[in-house]
Amino acid sequence: MLIVHKYGGTSVGGLDRIENVASRVIKAREAGNDLVVVVSAMSGETNKLIEYAEHFSSNPSKREMDMLLSSGERVTAALLAIALQAKGFDAVAMTGRQAGIVTDDEHTYARIEEIDPTPMRSAIADGKVVIVAGFQGVTKNGNVSTLGRGGSDLSAVAIAGAIKADQCEIYSDVDGIYTTDPRIEPHAKKLDTISYDEMLELSSLGAKVLQNRSVELAKKLNVKLYAKSSFSDNEGTLIAEESENMEAVLVSGVVLDRNQARVTLRGVSDKPGIAAEIFTLLADNNI
């Protein structure tokens, strides 16, 4: 099979964890699979780079921020390729640009416009494991661009669609999709399967296992998506089109968002335009 793996920041959060990822990749390779592996920056690295930039400016150029922030994923990709090579497996690290990912010009929140899969397919045909730095691409003007928070998930799904992978496996520190956050509710149950639409709803409401844009793209491209843990061998959760085989449940999950506040306004006049005036003031103050 042709499989895309994606490893998040906690999965590659140190040299020992990159070693663990290398072992997982080797296991999949020895099972006869061709692999493209998309990696995030090591956990905490992106925030550290943002702090470095803010030391010099409270409002740094978005173009330069893309140059800066994209470096974290490139470090991880190179280290993983080196780890695989040291174990006797042929691997090649690629930036988003080298992998053929072209985006629009919206720096720090770019959208993927197209992917030329030729470089990746060529490396796969040569028997290499392809390691791609996630979260990034290149504009048509040749500038480095980034895809926004969680963009490595989006990179993985887009690549899976472009190379027509059999499936895309998203690895994190959680072994699947749960009915609610298991760190808050210990009796939460892991779901074997969930539909794209249900997962998109959970992601948009704050569930952090998968980036919502990646789920939306997976549905559009019909990419078979799995959420798995890089720290266990559990089966994980399949995200796919809803089918008759899925359990006929009305509610698949509950999302908790602690960053909410409720404000009640009393004595507001019931006149046209009052509500618009209130919400305009809130919007102007980024509330």
RAPEVEN-V478758 format. One record per residue. N is the residue number from 1. SS is DSSP state (helix for helix, strand for strand, loop for the rest). Layout:
BEGIN
n;ss
N;SS
N;SS
END
This chain:
BEGIN
n;ss
1;loop
2;strand
3;strand
4;strand
5;strand
6;strand
7;strand
8;loop
9;loop
10;loop
11;loop
12;loop
13;loop
14;loop
15;helix
16;helix
17;helix
18;helix
19;helix
20;helix
21;helix
22;helix
23;helix
24;helix
25;helix
26;helix
27;helix
28;helix
29;helix
30;helix
31;loop
32;loop
33;loop
34;strand
35;strand
36;strand
37;strand
38;strand
39;strand
40;loop
41;loop
42;loop
43;loop
44;loop
45;helix
46;helix
47;helix
48;helix
49;helix
50;helix
51;helix
52;helix
53;helix
54;helix
55;helix
56;helix
57;loop
58;loop
59;loop
60;loop
61;loop
62;helix
63;helix
64;helix
65;helix
66;helix
67;helix
68;helix
69;helix
70;helix
71;helix
72;helix
73;helix
74;helix
75;helix
76;helix
77;helix
78;helix
79;helix
80;helix
81;helix
82;helix
83;helix
84;helix
85;helix
86;helix
87;loop
88;loop
89;loop
90;loop
91;strand
92;strand
93;strand
94;strand
95;loop
96;loop
97;loop
98;loop
99;loop
100;loop
101;strand
102;strand
103;strand
104;loop
105;loop
106;loop
107;loop
108;loop
109;loop
110;loop
111;loop
112;strand
113;strand
114;strand
115;strand
116;loop
117;loop
118;helix
119;helix
120;helix
121;helix
122;helix
123;helix
124;helix
125;helix
126;loop
127;loop
128;loop
129;strand
130;strand
131;strand
132;strand
133;strand
134;loop
135;loop
136;strand
137;strand
138;strand
139;strand
140;loop
141;loop
142;loop
143;loop
144;strand
145;strand
146;strand
147;loop
148;loop
149;loop
150;loop
151;helix
152;helix
153;helix
154;helix
155;helix
156;helix
157;helix
158;helix
159;helix
160;helix
161;helix
162;helix
163;loop
164;loop
165;loop
166;loop
167;strand
168;strand
169;strand
170;strand
171;strand
172;strand
173;loop
174;loop
175;loop
176;loop
177;strand
178;strand
179;loop
180;loop
181;loop
182;loop
183;loop
184;loop
185;loop
186;loop
187;loop
188;loop
189;loop
190;strand
191;strand
192;loop
193;strand
194;strand
195;strand
196;helix
197;helix
198;helix
199;helix
200;helix
201;helix
202;helix
203;helix
204;helix
205;loop
206;loop
207;loop
208;loop
209;loop
210;loop
211;loop
212;helix
213;helix
214;helix
215;helix
216;helix
217;helix
218;helix
219;helix
220;helix
221;helix
222;loop
223;loop
224;loop
225;strand
226;strand
227;strand
228;strand
229;strand
230;loop
231;loop
232;loop
233;loop
234;loop
235;loop
236;loop
237;strand
238;strand
239;strand
240;strand
241;loop
242;loop
243;loop
244;loop
245;loop
246;loop
247;loop
248;loop
249;loop
250;loop
251;loop
252;loop
253;loop
254;loop
255;loop
256;loop
257;loop
258;loop
259;loop
260;loop
261;loop
262;loop
263;loop
264;loop
265;loop
266;loop
267;loop
268;loop
269;loop
270;loop
271;loop
272;loop
273;loop
274;helix
275;helix
276;helix
277;helix
278;helix
279;helix
280;helix
281;helix
282;helix
283;helix
284;helix
285;loop
286;loop
287;loop
END
